[in-house]
């Protein structure tokens, strides 16, 4: 199978439009595109932004090879002049973005691209694919970590992921969202997501007895022994044999860190009975790990039933976001430049949620005196607002709904990543992104984080931007 060039991850219509722009002499037209999403997955109250580092690498490396040009030429669709242009293609525009790990909400620009028409159009699919996938998984992971009430969660979904890239980048996104590690070795090697793992049922099956299997594993990995106890019978053989192996091999070595893992059955009942057996054997420090198609609602139910579980292994329902597998970011033209002026553009639809918010914009997050995020305010890029004075915001649909903040602070969300094609952003490490995401989550009220009927977090427009939008709507 041929190895593909990431630069060629383009929807064909983007190339036909780019070629058309070139033929019409429009290639130098400067435009502004916003990337945003319309709905939080799973009916949640927030989402976590992930994928920026992947986008940065793509923008830095983007180029079309000779074989790419030959392939495009074979389609008999593109002009020779356009193909010659692609040979020397390099992104030379500006990209503004939220910081990776940021909490984000519907209908606010997460990324804004200012570039010529062709540059802005060609990067569309890769940006959307990256944000849609990694933000989906990061958001799902954060919900699971929230449900686990601080207990350890490991991502174990590589074999159920939708392809190699999805498994590796999914593990990266899950780590940003709050999980504590992964089973995916490549995710550790490439993205520094801590990887680990112990045994599968086949290890137990290959020995003459379950006890022999456990003792062999304990001898080889005394400092990281987790015994899979449900190969035959969890309570009648698995847990008793794990206890014997711990006492026969690990206790004499003064090892005091070990665990059992249950991968099937009634996890609440089995974990409670296993805990009782372990405690009666004097192994109060033995942790209990569970897995088996877990998600945030199952984890929450297990803990509400008093299951004494210390660690959750999550797989398919995280790496595929099985309950709601489409994030749904969109990439829309919002402005263009004419005679050195920015001209706002709008897309109008009978479906209200598909009406775009025009103009080159800024996004501000409003924090209360207790450092809790209260609302986001979107303004025109050069709008002057005195944040030293009380700030009143209003609902863009029900304008009579208003709120005034007296004691508050603000943070500008969109920051420059590339200016004139040059990276101007200092990329943090994966652990720093993860800690930032954790702090972002802590800034939310619990009411926004609840699973059912979360509190609506308001994203409002400034008065000037709202009026600009209404004028363009009425002008149609």
C-alpha positions as CSV (number, residue, x, y, z in Angstrom):
1,X,0.0,0.0,0.0
2,X,1.3,3.4,-0.9
3,X,2.1,5.8,1.9
4,X,0.0,9.0,1.6
5,X,1.1,12.6,2.1
6,X,-0.9,14.3,4.8
7,X,-1.1,17.4,2.5
8,X,-3.3,15.4,0.3
9,X,-6.0,14.9,2.9
10,X,-8.3,17.3,1.0
11,X,-11.8,17.0,-0.1
12,X,-11.8,17.1,-3.9
13,X,-14.1,20.1,-4.1
14,X,-11.6,22.2,-2.2
15,X,-9.1,21.6,-5.1
16,X,-11.7,22.4,-7.8
17,X,-12.6,25.6,-6.0
18,X,-8.9,26.5,-5.5
19,X,-8.2,25.9,-9.2
20,X,-11.3,28.0,-10.1
21,X,-10.1,30.8,-7.9
22,X,-6.7,30.6,-9.6
23,X,-8.2,30.7,-13.0
24,X,-10.4,33.7,-12.1
25,X,-7.4,35.6,-10.8
26,X,-8.7,35.5,-7.2
27,X,-5.8,33.6,-5.6
28,X,-4.5,36.7,-3.7
29,X,-7.9,37.5,-2.2
30,X,-7.5,37.6,1.6
31,X,-10.3,35.8,3.5
32,X,-11.2,34.9,7.1
33,X,-12.6,31.5,8.0
34,X,-13.8,30.4,11.5
35,X,-13.7,26.8,12.7
36,X,-16.4,26.2,15.4
37,X,-18.9,23.6,16.4
38,X,-22.7,23.7,16.9
39,X,-23.5,21.1,19.5
40,X,-21.7,19.4,22.5
41,X,-21.7,15.6,22.1
42,X,-23.8,13.5,24.5
43,X,-25.9,16.5,25.4
44,X,-23.1,17.8,27.6
45,X,-22.5,21.3,28.8
46,X,-18.9,21.8,27.5
47,X,-16.2,20.4,25.2
48,X,-12.4,20.2,25.4
49,X,-10.3,21.4,22.5
50,X,-7.7,19.0,21.3
51,X,-5.6,18.7,18.2
52,X,-3.7,21.9,17.9
53,X,-0.3,20.4,18.0
54,X,-1.3,18.0,15.2
55,X,-2.4,21.0,13.2
56,X,0.8,22.9,13.9
57,X,2.9,20.1,12.5
58,X,0.7,19.8,9.4
59,X,0.9,23.5,8.7
60,X,4.7,23.5,9.1
61,X,5.1,20.4,6.8
62,X,2.5,21.0,4.2
63,X,3.8,20.6,0.6
64,X,2.8,18.8,-2.6
65,X,5.3,16.2,-4.0
66,X,6.0,15.4,-7.6
67,X,3.9,12.3,-7.3
68,X,1.0,14.4,-5.8
69,X,1.2,16.7,-8.8
70,X,1.3,13.8,-11.3
71,X,-1.8,12.3,-9.7
72,X,-3.7,15.6,-9.8
73,X,-2.6,16.1,-13.4
74,X,-4.0,12.6,-14.2
75,X,-7.5,13.8,-13.1
76,X,-7.7,16.1,-16.2
77,X,-9.4,18.7,-14.0
78,X,-6.8,21.2,-13.1
79,X,-4.9,23.8,-15.1
80,X,-1.1,23.5,-15.6
81,X,-0.7,26.9,-14.1
82,X,-2.5,25.8,-10.9
83,X,-0.5,22.7,-10.6
84,X,2.7,24.7,-11.0
85,X,1.4,26.9,-8.2
86,X,0.9,23.8,-6.0
87,X,4.5,22.7,-6.6
88,X,5.6,25.8,-4.5
89,X,2.7,25.8,-2.1
90,X,3.4,27.0,1.4
91,X,1.0,28.3,4.0
92,X,1.8,32.0,4.5
93,X,-1.3,33.2,6.4
94,X,-2.3,33.8,10.0
95,X,-3.9,31.3,12.3
96,X,-5.4,32.2,15.7
97,X,-6.6,29.5,18.0
98,X,-7.7,28.7,21.5
99,X,-5.0,27.0,23.5
100,X,-5.1,23.3,23.4
101,X,-6.9,21.9,26.4
102,X,-9.2,24.9,26.6
103,X,-12.9,24.4,27.5
104,X,-15.0,25.5,24.5
105,X,-18.6,26.0,23.7
106,X,-20.9,25.9,20.7
107,X,-20.9,28.7,18.1
108,X,-17.7,30.5,19.1
109,X,-14.6,30.5,16.8
110,X,-12.1,28.0,18.1
111,X,-9.7,28.6,15.2
112,X,-9.7,31.6,12.9
113,X,-7.7,31.5,9.6
114,X,-6.6,34.6,7.7
115,X,-5.0,33.7,4.4
116,X,-5.4,33.9,0.7
117,X,-8.4,32.0,-0.7
118,X,-6.4,29.0,-1.9
119,X,-4.4,28.6,1.3
120,X,-7.5,28.9,3.5
121,X,-9.5,26.5,1.4
122,X,-6.8,23.8,1.1
123,X,-6.3,23.3,4.8
124,X,-10.0,23.0,5.6
125,X,-10.4,19.2,5.7
126,X,-7.3,18.5,7.8
127,X,-8.3,21.1,10.4
128,X,-11.8,19.8,10.7
129,X,-10.8,16.2,10.8
130,X,-8.2,16.9,13.5
131,X,-10.4,19.0,15.7
132,X,-13.5,16.9,15.3
133,X,-11.7,13.6,16.2
134,X,-9.3,14.7,19.0
135,X,-11.8,17.1,20.7
136,X,-14.5,14.4,20.6
137,X,-12.2,11.9,22.4
138,X,-10.8,14.5,24.9
139,X,-14.4,15.5,25.8
140,X,-15.5,11.9,26.3
141,X,-12.4,11.2,28.4
142,X,-13.1,14.2,30.6
143,X,-16.7,13.0,31.2
144,X,-15.4,9.6,32.2
145,X,-12.8,11.0,34.6
146,X,-15.4,13.2,36.1
147,X,-17.7,10.2,36.6
148,X,-14.8,8.3,38.3
149,X,-14.5,11.0,41.0
150,X,-10.7,11.2,40.7
151,X,-10.1,7.5,40.5
152,X,-7.6,6.2,37.9
153,X,-8.7,5.6,34.3
154,X,-6.6,3.9,31.7
155,X,-7.4,4.1,27.9
156,X,-7.3,0.6,26.5
157,X,-9.1,0.9,23.1
158,X,-6.4,0.5,20.4
159,X,-7.8,-2.7,19.0
160,X,-11.3,-1.2,18.7
161,X,-10.3,2.2,17.2
162,X,-11.2,3.2,13.7
163,X,-7.7,2.8,12.3
164,X,-4.1,3.4,13.4
165,X,-4.2,7.2,13.5
166,X,-7.4,7.1,15.5
167,X,-5.9,4.9,18.1
168,X,-2.7,6.8,18.5
169,X,-4.1,10.3,18.4
170,X,-7.2,9.2,20.3
171,X,-4.9,8.1,23.1
172,X,-3.2,11.5,23.0
173,X,-6.6,13.3,23.2
174,X,-7.9,11.0,26.0
175,X,-4.8,11.9,28.0
176,X,-5.5,15.6,27.5
177,X,-9.1,15.0,28.6
178,X,-8.0,13.4,31.9
179,X,-7.3,9.7,31.6
180,X,-4.1,8.6,33.4
181,X,-2.5,6.4,30.8
182,X,-2.9,4.1,27.8
183,X,-2.3,0.6,26.6
184,X,-1.0,2.0,23.3
185,X,2.7,1.8,23.0
186,X,3.0,4.1,20.0
187,X,1.1,6.8,21.8
188,X,3.8,6.7,24.5
189,X,6.7,6.6,22.1
190,X,5.4,9.4,19.9
191,X,3.3,11.6,22.2
192,X,4.6,10.7,25.7
193,X,1.3,9.4,26.9
194,X,2.3,6.9,29.7
195,X,1.8,3.3,28.5
196,X,1.3,0.2,30.6
197,X,-0.4,-3.1,30.8
198,X,-0.2,-6.6,32.3
199,X,-1.8,-9.8,31.0
200,X,-4.7,-11.1,28.8
201,X,-6.7,-14.2,29.3
202,X,-4.4,-16.1,27.0
203,X,-1.6,-15.9,29.5
204,X,-3.7,-17.7,32.1
205,X,-4.9,-20.3,29.6
206,X,-1.4,-21.2,28.5
207,X,-0.4,-22.5,31.9
208,X,-1.5,-25.8,33.4
209,X,-3.2,-24.0,36.3
210,X,-4.4,-20.5,37.0
211,X,-2.2,-20.4,40.1
212,X,0.9,-21.2,38.0
213,X,0.0,-18.4,35.6
214,X,-0.3,-15.9,38.4
215,X,2.9,-17.0,40.1
216,X,4.9,-16.9,36.9
217,X,3.6,-13.4,36.2
218,X,4.5,-12.3,39.7
219,X,8.0,-13.6,39.4
220,X,8.6,-11.8,36.1
221,X,6.8,-8.5,37.1
222,X,6.9,-8.2,40.9
223,X,6.5,-4.4,40.8
224,X,3.6,-4.3,38.4
225,X,1.4,-7.3,39.0
226,X,-2.2,-7.1,38.1
227,X,-3.9,-10.5,38.0
228,X,-6.8,-11.1,35.6
229,X,-9.1,-13.1,37.7
230,X,-12.1,-13.9,35.5
231,X,-10.7,-16.4,33.0
232,X,-12.4,-19.4,34.7
233,X,-14.4,-18.3,37.8
234,X,-13.8,-15.0,39.4
235,X,-14.7,-15.8,43.0
236,X,-14.2,-19.5,43.2
237,X,-10.7,-19.6,41.6
238,X,-9.5,-16.3,40.3
239,X,-9.5,-14.2,43.5
240,X,-8.3,-17.1,45.7
241,X,-5.4,-17.9,43.3
242,X,-4.5,-14.3,43.1
243,X,-4.3,-14.2,46.9
244,X,-2.1,-17.3,46.9
245,X,0.2,-15.8,44.3
246,X,0.5,-12.5,46.1
247,X,1.4,-14.3,49.4
248,X,3.7,-16.9,47.8
249,X,5.7,-14.6,45.6
250,X,5.1,-10.9,46.3
251,X,4.8,-10.6,50.1
252,X,8.1,-12.4,50.8
253,X,9.7,-9.8,48.5
254,X,8.1,-7.1,50.5
255,X,6.2,-5.9,47.5
256,X,3.1,-4.0,48.6
257,X,1.6,-2.8,45.3
258,X,-0.5,-5.2,43.3
259,X,-4.0,-5.5,41.9
260,X,-6.7,-7.9,40.5
261,X,-8.6,-7.1,37.4
262,X,-12.2,-8.2,36.6
263,X,-13.2,-8.0,33.0
264,X,-16.7,-9.6,32.9
265,X,-19.8,-10.2,34.9
266,X,-21.6,-8.1,37.5
267,X,-18.8,-5.7,38.3
268,X,-20.5,-4.2,41.4
269,X,-21.2,-7.6,43.0
270,X,-17.9,-9.2,42.0
271,X,-15.8,-6.2,43.2
272,X,-17.6,-6.1,46.6
273,X,-17.1,-9.9,47.1
274,X,-13.5,-9.7,45.9
275,X,-12.8,-6.8,48.3
276,X,-14.2,-8.8,51.2
277,X,-12.0,-11.8,50.3
278,X,-8.9,-9.7,49.9
279,X,-9.4,-7.9,53.2
280,X,-10.0,-11.1,55.0
281,X,-6.7,-12.4,53.6
282,X,-5.0,-9.3,55.0
283,X,-4.5,-7.7,51.5
284,X,-6.2,-4.4,52.2
285,X,-3.7,-2.7,49.9
286,X,-4.6,-4.8,46.9
287,X,-6.4,-2.6,44.3
288,X,-9.3,-3.7,42.2
289,X,-9.3,-2.9,38.5
290,X,-12.4,-3.4,36.2
291,X,-13.0,-3.2,32.5
292,X,-15.6,-4.4,30.0
293,X,-17.2,-1.7,27.8
294,X,-17.3,1.0,30.4
295,X,-18.4,4.6,29.8
296,X,-19.1,7.6,32.1
297,X,-22.7,6.5,32.9
298,X,-21.7,2.9,33.8
299,X,-18.7,4.2,35.9
300,X,-21.1,6.6,37.7
301,X,-23.6,3.8,38.4
302,X,-20.9,1.4,39.7
303,X,-19.6,4.0,42.2
304,X,-23.1,5.0,43.2
305,X,-23.8,1.3,44.1
306,X,-20.7,1.3,46.3
307,X,-18.5,-0.8,44.1
308,X,-15.0,-0.7,45.8
309,X,-13.2,-0.1,42.5
310,X,-9.8,1.7,42.3
311,X,-9.1,1.8,38.6
312,X,-11.2,1.7,35.4
313,X,-10.0,0.4,32.1
314,X,-12.0,2.0,29.3
315,X,-11.8,0.9,25.6
316,X,-14.3,1.0,22.7
317,X,-16.8,3.4,24.3
318,X,-14.0,6.0,24.7
319,X,-11.8,5.6,21.6
320,X,-14.8,5.6,19.3
321,X,-17.0,7.8,21.5
322,X,-19.6,5.2,20.9
323,X,-22.6,7.0,22.4
324,X,-22.2,10.1,20.2
325,X,-19.4,9.6,17.6
326,X,-19.6,12.8,15.6
327,X,-18.3,16.1,16.9
328,X,-19.5,18.3,14.0
329,X,-17.1,21.2,13.7
330,X,-17.6,23.4,10.7
331,X,-15.4,25.8,8.8
332,X,-17.1,28.9,7.4
333,X,-16.2,32.1,5.5
334,X,-16.8,35.1,7.8
335,X,-15.0,38.0,6.1
336,X,-12.8,39.1,3.3
337,X,-10.5,42.1,2.6
338,X,-11.2,44.8,0.1
339,X,-9.2,47.9,-0.3
340,X,-7.5,47.2,3.1
341,X,-10.9,47.0,4.8
342,X,-12.4,43.9,6.4
343,X,-15.9,43.2,4.9
344,X,-18.1,40.8,7.0
345,X,-19.8,37.9,5.3
346,X,-22.7,35.8,6.5
347,X,-24.3,32.5,5.5
348,X,-28.1,32.5,6.0
349,X,-30.2,29.4,6.4
350,X,-33.8,28.5,7.3
351,X,-32.2,26.4,10.0
352,X,-31.3,29.1,12.6
353,X,-28.3,27.2,14.0
354,X,-26.7,27.3,10.6
355,X,-26.7,31.1,10.3
356,X,-23.0,32.1,10.7
357,X,-21.7,35.0,12.8
358,X,-19.8,37.3,10.5
359,X,-16.6,39.3,10.8
360,X,-13.1,38.8,12.1
361,X,-13.6,38.4,15.8
362,X,-12.2,38.1,19.3
363,X,-13.5,35.8,22.1
364,X,-13.3,36.8,25.7
365,X,-14.0,34.5,28.7
366,X,-15.6,36.2,31.7
367,X,-14.6,35.0,35.2
368,X,-16.2,35.8,38.5
369,X,-14.3,37.0,41.5
370,X,-14.0,33.3,42.5
371,X,-12.3,32.5,39.2
372,X,-15.2,30.5,37.9
373,X,-16.0,30.8,34.2
374,X,-19.3,32.7,33.8
375,X,-19.8,33.3,30.1
376,X,-18.0,34.0,26.8
377,X,-18.3,37.2,24.9
378,X,-17.6,37.5,21.1
379,X,-16.7,40.9,19.7
380,X,-15.5,42.4,16.5
381,X,-11.7,42.3,16.3
382,X,-11.1,46.0,16.8
383,X,-13.9,46.7,19.1
384,X,-13.0,48.9,22.1
385,X,-14.5,47.6,25.4
386,X,-13.6,49.1,28.8
387,X,-13.2,46.0,31.0
388,X,-12.6,48.3,34.0
389,X,-16.3,49.2,34.0
390,X,-19.3,46.9,34.7
391,X,-19.9,44.6,31.7
392,X,-23.5,43.8,30.5
393,X,-24.1,40.9,28.1
394,X,-27.3,39.8,26.6
395,X,-28.7,36.7,24.9
396,X,-28.5,37.0,21.1
397,X,-31.9,35.4,20.6
398,X,-33.8,36.6,23.6
399,X,-32.3,40.0,23.9
400,X,-34.3,40.9,27.0
401,X,-32.2,38.4,28.9
402,X,-29.2,40.4,30.3
403,X,-26.6,40.1,33.0
404,X,-24.2,42.6,34.4
405,X,-20.9,41.8,35.9
406,X,-19.3,44.2,38.3
407,X,-16.4,42.3,39.9
408,X,-14.9,40.2,37.1
409,X,-11.8,39.4,35.1
410,X,-11.4,38.5,31.4
411,X,-9.2,36.3,29.3
412,X,-8.7,36.6,25.6
413,X,-9.2,33.1,24.1
414,X,-7.9,33.4,20.5
415,X,-4.1,33.7,20.4
416,X,-1.8,33.9,17.4
417,X,-0.3,30.5,16.4
418,X,1.0,31.5,12.9
419,X,1.6,35.0,11.6
420,X,2.5,35.4,7.9
421,X,3.2,31.7,7.8
422,X,5.7,31.7,10.7
423,X,4.9,29.9,14.0
424,X,4.9,32.4,16.9
425,X,3.5,30.1,19.5
426,X,5.6,28.2,22.1
427,X,4.1,24.7,22.1
428,X,3.7,23.2,25.6
429,X,4.4,19.6,26.5
430,X,1.6,17.0,26.6
431,X,1.7,17.0,30.4
432,X,1.4,20.8,30.4
433,X,-1.6,20.7,28.1
434,X,-3.2,18.0,30.3
435,X,-2.7,20.1,33.4
436,X,-4.1,23.2,31.6
437,X,-7.2,21.2,30.7
438,X,-7.6,20.1,34.3
439,X,-7.5,23.7,35.4
440,X,-10.0,24.7,32.8
441,X,-12.4,22.0,34.0
442,X,-12.0,23.2,37.6
443,X,-13.0,26.7,36.4
444,X,-16.4,25.4,35.5
445,X,-19.4,25.2,37.9
446,X,-20.4,21.6,38.6
447,X,-23.8,22.5,37.1
448,X,-22.2,22.8,33.7
449,X,-20.4,19.5,34.1
450,X,-23.4,17.3,35.1
451,X,-24.5,14.7,32.5
452,X,-28.2,15.3,32.5
453,X,-29.7,18.8,31.7
454,X,-26.4,20.7,32.3
455,X,-26.6,24.4,33.0
456,X,-26.4,26.4,29.8
457,X,-23.2,28.3,29.5
458,X,-23.8,31.5,27.6
459,X,-21.8,32.6,24.6
460,X,-23.0,36.0,23.7
461,X,-22.2,38.6,21.0
462,X,-21.3,42.2,21.8
463,X,-23.9,44.8,20.9
464,X,-22.0,46.0,17.8
465,X,-21.4,42.5,16.5
466,X,-25.0,41.5,17.1
467,X,-26.2,44.6,15.2
468,X,-23.8,43.8,12.4
469,X,-25.2,40.3,12.1
470,X,-28.8,41.5,12.1
471,X,-28.1,44.1,9.3
472,X,-26.6,41.4,7.1
473,X,-29.6,39.1,7.8
474,X,-32.1,41.8,7.0
475,X,-30.1,42.8,3.9
476,X,-30.6,39.5,2.1
